[in-house]
């Protein structure tokens, strides 16, 4: 019997591999997209750099390449005069932008000669590969995969060489032709750099244009960053002020509520009416009674403590201009009210005990 645990493990492993493969494909797709965007941006910046020199470069390369009868072997392979002119226009404008000057006629002629030599080499290599493929197909025309195919008629004998030609043309076009074309371009590029007519020009297009592309790309972010920095220069201070302003009332409120009033130190319960007791939650003004009120000490303390606490408890919470501080102040006020209520209850219990022990008319804590 099949183990279901093995099936579940195999399914989980296959699902994990499938997830890794999909994530890897997404990463490759994202990198490919970024590369395409970078190439498009570089091409756009390069077009802007060479734009002032393009019209003059087109006129110069058109004069350097004659309009006479174009070779047929080049036209058949797709190498036309218009393509060479377009290529020369881009090369001359790039050289002019790199050196910050227009090219002379002798220098333009050197560029045209190099382009024509490369075009001839490309056309001849295409004709050579075509001839080699045709020869291989003709040579192997009798090598049929099945001997029985020869009995199907003469039509198959003539079709089979064409099939062989197509079979040989595919690898030649995909692999051999790009290698031969790149080798020819490299050879003519070396001759182009060694041309004495271009000795006074900087031909390192890759380095110079790359530096110009970097400078052109760096100007846009710097300008945008400068605009953002000017527009948002006061934002950090405004945010700091917005945070600091509600902080002060909140902390001051907590400080005023939680800190006890200043009082002189006393020892024990033996204090007079004119002295403050630090242990009492009632203010000193609440503990002082008018001399000729005619009420007992217990009644005076109850009335004065109630009159002092009622404005405090009915006071609305302080409003805050910043988000989050109102809830903090409300919670602090609630905790303080509970603490006051508990302290008042304890104080009332002490007073009640003192009253029961010493009598209603005796003052609490008097020597």
URURWO-V295101 format. One record per backbone hydrogen bond with DSSP energy under -1.0 kcal/mol. CO is the residue of the C=O (numbers start at 1). NH is the residue of the N-H. Records with the same first field share a line. If there is no record, write none. Layout:
# URURWO-V295101
CO->NH  NH
This chain:
# URURWO-V295101
3->7
4->8
5->9
6->10
7->11
8->12
9->13
10->14
11->15
12->16
13->17
14->18
15->19
16->20
17->21
18->22
19->23
20->24
21->25
22->26
23->27
24->28
25->29
26->30
27->31
28->32
29->33
30->34
31->35
32->36
33->37
34->38
35->39
36->40
37->41
38->42
39->43
40->44
41->45
42->46
43->47
44->48
45->49
46->50
50->53
53->57
54->58
55->59
56->60
57->61
58->62
59->63
60->64
61->65
71->75
72->76
74->79
75->78
80->84
81->85
82->86
83->87
84->88
85->89
86->90
87->91
88->92
89->93
90->94
91->95
92->96
93->97
94->98
95->99
96->100  101
104->108
105->109
106->110
107->111
108->112
109->113
110->114
111->115
112->116
113->117
114->118
115->119
116->120
117->121
118->122
119->123
120->124
121->125
122->126
123->127
124->128
125->129
126->130
127->131
128->132
129->133
130->134
131->135
132->136
133->137
134->138
135->139
136->140
138->141
142->144
146->149
147->150
148->151
149->152
154->158
155->159
156->160
159->163
160->164
161->165
162->166
163->167
164->168
165->169
166->170
168->172
169->173
170->174
171->175  176
172->177
175->179
176->180
177->181
178->182
179->183
180->184
181->185
182->186
183->187
184->188
185->189
186->190
187->191
188->192
189->193
190->194
195->198
196->199
198->201
203->205
204->208
205->209
206->210
207->211
208->212
209->213
210->214
211->215
212->216
213->217
214->218
215->219
217->221
218->222
219->223
220->224
221->225
222->226
223->227
224->228
225->229
226->230
227->231
228->232
234->238
235->239
236->240
237->241
238->242
239->243
240->244
241->245
244->248
246->250
247->251
248->252
249->253
250->254
251->255
252->256
253->257
254->258
255->259
269->271
283->287
284->288
290->293
296->300
297->301
298->302
299->303
300->304
301->305
302->306
303->307
304->308
305->309
306->310
309->313
310->314
322->325
324->328
325->329
326->330
327->331
328->332
329->333
330->334
331->335
332->336
333->337
334->338
335->339
336->340
337->341
338->342
339->343
340->344
341->345
342->346
343->347
344->348
345->349
346->350
347->351
348->352
349->353
350->354
351->355
352->356
353->357
354->358
355->359
363->366
365->271
